[in-house]
């Protein structure tokens, strides 16, 4: 799977992939590992998500532990 297949031709994520990414982030999987699983670069992964989302999820996880 390449960057275009995962993100679609418009560069947006399909809803299923977005939910999977959010769930993995919430479980503590690092953004770089998710990018590897999806077959995209770390930079592409960063562009796929709203700015600060991964950091917000990490902060939420720290508060709930």
C-alpha positions as CSV (number, residue, x, y, z in Angstrom):
1,X,0.0,0.0,0.0
2,X,1.5,3.4,-0.9
3,X,0.8,6.9,0.3
4,X,-1.8,7.6,-2.4
5,X,-3.7,4.3,-1.7
6,X,-3.9,4.9,2.0
7,X,-4.7,8.6,1.8
8,X,-6.8,8.5,-1.4
9,X,-6.1,10.7,-4.4
10,X,-7.3,13.8,-2.5
11,X,-4.9,13.2,0.4
12,X,-7.6,12.5,2.9
13,X,-8.1,9.4,5.0
14,X,-11.0,7.1,4.5
15,X,-13.1,6.9,7.7
16,X,-12.1,3.3,8.6
17,X,-8.4,4.1,8.4
18,X,-8.9,7.3,10.4
19,X,-10.7,5.3,13.2
20,X,-8.0,2.6,13.1
21,X,-5.3,5.3,13.5
22,X,-7.1,7.0,16.4
23,X,-7.6,3.7,18.2
24,X,-3.9,2.8,17.8
25,X,-2.8,6.2,19.0
26,X,-5.1,5.9,22.0
27,X,-3.6,2.5,22.8
28,X,-0.2,4.1,22.9
29,X,1.2,3.0,19.6
30,X,3.7,5.6,18.3
31,X,2.8,7.6,15.2
32,X,6.0,6.3,13.5
33,X,4.9,2.7,14.0
34,X,1.5,3.4,12.6
35,X,3.1,5.0,9.6
36,X,5.2,1.9,9.0
37,X,2.1,-0.4,9.3
38,X,0.3,1.7,6.7
39,X,3.3,1.8,4.5
40,X,3.6,5.6,4.5
41,X,6.4,7.9,5.6
42,X,6.4,9.6,9.0
43,X,6.0,12.9,7.2
44,X,2.9,11.7,5.3
45,X,1.5,10.3,8.6
46,X,1.9,13.7,10.2
47,X,0.1,15.4,7.3
48,X,-2.8,13.0,7.5
49,X,-3.7,14.0,11.0
50,X,-4.8,17.3,12.4
51,X,-1.9,19.2,13.9
52,X,-1.3,18.3,17.6
53,X,-3.7,15.3,17.6
54,X,-1.1,12.7,18.5
55,X,0.2,14.9,21.3
56,X,-3.3,15.5,22.6
57,X,-4.0,11.8,22.7
58,X,-0.7,11.1,24.5
59,X,-1.5,13.8,27.1
60,X,-5.0,12.3,27.6
61,X,-3.5,8.8,28.1
62,X,-1.0,10.2,30.7
63,X,-3.8,11.8,32.6
64,X,-5.8,8.6,32.7
65,X,-3.0,6.2,33.8
